[in-house]
Structures are given as structure tokens and as C-alpha cells.
Amino acid sequence: MKHSLARRVGAVAAALALCLVGTPARAATPPGVASAGSADFTGAGRHVVVPALAPCSVGGPTTATSSPVSDTGIRFGAGRSTCETTAVDPPHGTTETRSTAGGAEFELSALRAAGGPLLKVGRWQVSCTGREHGTAVGWELEALSGFPGLPRDIPTDYRHEVTSATGAVLAVAVFSEVLLPDPNDGSLTVNLIHLRFTEASGVAGEVVVGSASCSPTP
């Protein structure tokens, strides 16, 4: 099944972030970073590691690109990222950061051996914007296949079970996964797709497609 366009643009201010229920807590969020994706999993006796692709940071490098990467069971097409800082009110030193990453032609075939689908994402982009009074996230997904039943407007922290032909859950994909630090300071990280394999898949580990982090700015 192809999901021709699934788009969600969200805004999470510092005050709202405090109220997100069930959001995993984590260490302090970097002020502004992004990457096109990463992977770390073991299956069929092989350990596959794809380090963060096209990583950028507002502290530098502020732009990055990555060439297509293929390994056993996974492929990322070309990726790109931009982490920029803009002066909003120079006399008062007020700034805004925007960390954006995107890519194309993602494929995950690691579940095929367990009777699972070939997962594809034609194009994706994720962004995190840090402002004086909070943070906001935005994201886009196009040309998905292997994820039947997704809503057209996918909500934040949406869980989708990837199953085999017999109904066994092989992996859980969380779309627009929002991670908050503990204690919460209004910053956040958003993973566009965070896929974790289950024991039934015969694969152990995880895959991230698109990630961005930001914090409220001075």
C-alpha cells in the first residue's frame, strides 16, 4: 500500500511540552542539531550500524549532506541538513534557531525474512525551531509503503505495528516521536520515524528516519 502524502506540522511551546503525557524523559537537549537518519541493529548474524547521516549543529557544521548508504536490510538515499541561527531582535540579542533534516528513498528490507513487508519512504523532512518562549516542530512524509492503515494526518507519537503475513508484530514504528528532557526546560527532540524491532522479527535494535532537536533561545 502506498500512502501518497502524509503530512503533519506541529507546534509545541514550552508550556505545552510540560503537559505531554507519556513522553519519554531524556538528558538535556542540544540547542539545535539534526540528522537525516541512523540505524543500529543485528539480524541474520550481522551487526548493521549506520551513523547519523548528514549531521548538523547550530554550533557547526551548520549544513551537511550524505550520499546514499546501503547495508544488509536497509538503504538510505541522499540526505541533507541545515542548522541555522537568525537574529530576531538584534538590539536585545534575541535569536531563533531552526534545525532541519531530510532525505529520500529509504527502504527497510530487514523484516522480509520473517514474513514482514518491505518498508519504504519516498521523501521526508523534519524540523525543530527554537524561539525565545518555546519550541516548535514540523514534518512531512511522502510516498510511504508497507505501513497499511496510517491516518492521513498522523498525530504526534503515533504507534504503528509492523506485522507479518500471519499477524505477528515484528516491529513498532513511532511517527513524530517527541522526547523531552528531565527536568523539562521547554526543549525537545523529534524523531520522524523511530522503529524498534521485536523479538519475533529475529532482529534486535532500532532505526531512526529523520531527527531534529532544539531549545528555547536567548
Secondary structure by P-SEA (a helix, b strand, c coil): ccccbbbbbbbbcaaaaacccccccccccccccccccccccccccbbbbbccccccccccccccccccccccccccccccccccccccccccccbbbbbbbcccbbbbcccccccccbbbbcccccbbbbcccbbbbbbcccccccccccccccccbbbbbbbcccccccbbbbcbbbbbccccccccccccbbbbbccccccccccccbbbbbcccc
